[in-house]
Amino acid sequence: MKNGLSDSENELLALLSEECGEVVAIIGKIQRHGFDSHNPDEPDSLTNRVLLEKEIGHVRAAVYLLNEGQHVSEYRIRGAIRSKLEALMRRWLHVHDNIRLAKTVLDTESFS
């Protein structure tokens, strides 16, 4: 490939991209219809909350494979999580409960 990616790298990146897109799609549904809504044409279908949990799990699986294949660094990912939480607390989060949640995560989780 011209981009220098191996078949393995390309496949895993395609998987991550697809799963991230599915997370974005379900977030749109939640923002329109709510967490506990579901497909009205299928009364026994999963709620949007459950679908989001499922898709986040799929993203985590793709990240796990990228990490285990040594395409990305868990150490740098954890550092990025810490940096993002700190930045969110400083300038992005406005709802007090979310600021407190970010602080609690920073205080209780090890990101080193």
N, C-alpha and C positions, 0 to 999 in steps of 0.2 A: 504494500500500500504506500501511496505517496506521503501519507501523514506519519509514517514510521511506526504505526501501531501494529502489534502482533494480532493475529486472529483472536487470541484469548483476550487481549486488552480491548479490542474493538467490540467483541461480544459482550463483555461485562459492562462496558460503558453504555452500549445500546440498552442493556437490561436496566441499568440505573436510570437512564434517560426516560425510558418507557414508564418505569415505576414512579418517578418524580412527576411525570405528566398525569398519571392516574391520581396521585395525591392532590395535584392542583385541581383536577376535575371534581373530585369529591368535596374539596373545600368550597368550590363554587356552588355546589348543590346545598351544602350546609348553610352558606351565607344567604341563599335564596329561601330555603325551606326549613332550616333548623337541624340540630343534631339528631333529634328523635324521629324525624320524618323518614318515610320509606316510599318505595315505588307504589303509587296508589293502584296500579293495575295488578300488583302482586301482593296481596295482603300479608302473606307469610314471608315477604322479602326482608332482608337485613336492614337495620336502620342505618342512616348516614354515619352515625357515630361508629358503629361496628365496621362499616365499610372503610372508614378512615383508619381505624386501628389496623385493619387487614392490610391496607395499602402502605401504611407506615412500616409495618412488619416486612413487607416486600422490599421497601427501600433499604431497611436495615440489613436484609439478607444480601442485597446487591453490594452494599458497603462492606459487609462481612467478607464476601468473596473477593472483592478488590483488595481488602486488607490481607487476607490469608494468602492471596496470590502475590503479595508484596508489590502491588501496583500503587498503593497508598500507605501512609504511615499512621497507625493508630495513635502514636505519640503526638504527631502534628495535628491530627483530628481533635484529640482531647485538648490540645493547646488552643485550637481555633474555637472550640466550645467555650472555654473559659473566657477568651477574648471577646467573643460575641455576647456572652451573658453580661460581662462588665460594660460593654458598649450599650447594650439594651438598657441597662439600669441608668446609665448616664444621660442618654438622650432620646431613646426610642420608645420606651414603655411609659405610658401615661396613667394607666389604671393602677391604683395603689396595690391591689391584690397581686397583680402580675409583677410589680417591682419587688414586693415582699417574697414572692415565689422564686424569682431569679436569685435574690440574696440568699434565701434558704438553700437553694441548690448549690450555689457557690460555696456556702459555708459547710455543707455536709458531704459534697462529692469531692473525690480526688481527681483532678484533671492534669496531673503531672506525669 
